């Protein structure tokens, strides 16, 4: 019988794609026969191609390493149903539920032949699509899966309430929790999770699969991702090498240059957001540790700003939106794993997860 790793979370942005990449590499390393499956993919837009960017990335990069999977392995075998995020309530209705579930089940049956393990990347959250019965629990029941891995990203005591809420919800559907995996946790909270494990989690007989500390390198966006997220334009091609810069913080410049310096000196690798007419602020930022300048309102900066940015290899991005809208768009950004980070993901999940529990 195929052993499943069904990755689920109460909150969106829990790192299921990140963990899937780690699980895939570990199973390759262990020489296991397996498949990766994302029942419902999420294209970026209803008007682009149907490919979920995370699924497309996995298929393009690490899946070609799996000897028992043909090079022409179709996308639909990994993610049979596509539902774009925009207006998804209108696009997914109860009338299509059975059609979608049958497609998911038939694809699952095909790809689980002659394999030992299957990695299933759940919906953005266990609440997603519950309105029409296409949520993670409903899909698990259709596939005959009776336990799921719960991913928690809370660096606060709410992690216990959320875990017990999820357990009670799963229990009502006769679905068990194979274990809880704490992901992207602040370093200062790790000791507290271990304390809570002893005092609370163990009482419910829920194994802790692992605790993965927040990694600036792996969980922070790159400048190239920021440009795509805000629909921006790079105006200094000479600094294009800086598109690979990591952004740890966002800082909005709406004060005088002396006040801005106070904040700029407190952060590392920041994306500094200000108006194109604020030459004083832009120059102050370029003299500090910034990964990019984001100029809102599509206002061109003074030539002196471009010259200094080129000398320092710092990209300047023009945003078509005002500062508030630009920041709101950045808050929605979900950084993706880059190809040059794949091996780091393997190192992290090998070190921090209880593979004896997972593979037994």
HELIX and SHEET records of a PDB file:
HELIX    1   1 UNK A   16  UNK A   29  1                                  14    
HELIX    2   2 UNK A   53  UNK A   60  1                                   8    
HELIX    3   3 UNK A   63  UNK A   65  5                                   3    
HELIX    4   4 UNK A   75  UNK A   77  5                                   3    
HELIX    5   5 UNK A   88  UNK A   91  1                                   4    
HELIX    6   6 UNK A   94  UNK A   96  5                                   3    
HELIX    7   7 UNK A   97  UNK A  111  1                                  15    
HELIX    8   8 UNK A  130  UNK A  132  5                                   3    
HELIX    9   9 UNK A  136  UNK A  143  1                                   8    
HELIX   10  10 UNK A  158  UNK A  172  1                                  15    
HELIX   11  11 UNK A  187  UNK A  199  1                                  13    
HELIX   12  12 UNK A  201  UNK A  204  5                                   4    
HELIX   13  13 UNK A  216  UNK A  219  1                                   4    
HELIX   14  14 UNK A  223  UNK A  230  1                                   8    
HELIX   15  15 UNK A  237  UNK A  244  5                                   8    
HELIX   16  16 UNK A  257  UNK A  264  1                                   8    
HELIX   17  17 UNK A  279  UNK A  286  1                                   8    
HELIX   18  18 UNK A  303  UNK A  312  1                                  10    
HELIX   19  19 UNK A  323  UNK A  331  1                                   9    
HELIX   20  20 UNK A  339  UNK A  341  5                                   3    
HELIX   21  21 UNK A  342  UNK A  352  1                                  11    
HELIX   22  22 UNK A  355  UNK A  359  1                                   5    
SHEET    1   A 6 UNK A  34  UNK A  37  0                                        
SHEET    2   A 6 UNK A 117  UNK A 121  1                                        
SHEET    3   A 6 UNK A   3  UNK A   9  1                                        
SHEET    4   A 6 UNK A 147  UNK A 152  1                                        
SHEET    5   A 6 UNK A 176  UNK A 185  1                                        
SHEET    6   A 6 UNK A 208  UNK A 213  1                                        
SHEET    1   B 2 UNK A  40  UNK A  41  0                                        
SHEET    2   B 2 UNK A  81  UNK A  82  1                                        
SHEET    1   C 5 UNK A 233  UNK A 234  0                                        
SHEET    2   C 5 UNK A 315  UNK A 318 -1                                        
SHEET    3   C 5 UNK A 290  UNK A 296  1                                        
SHEET    4   C 5 UNK A 270  UNK A 275  1                                        
SHEET    5   C 5 UNK A 249  UNK A 252  1                                        
END                                                                             
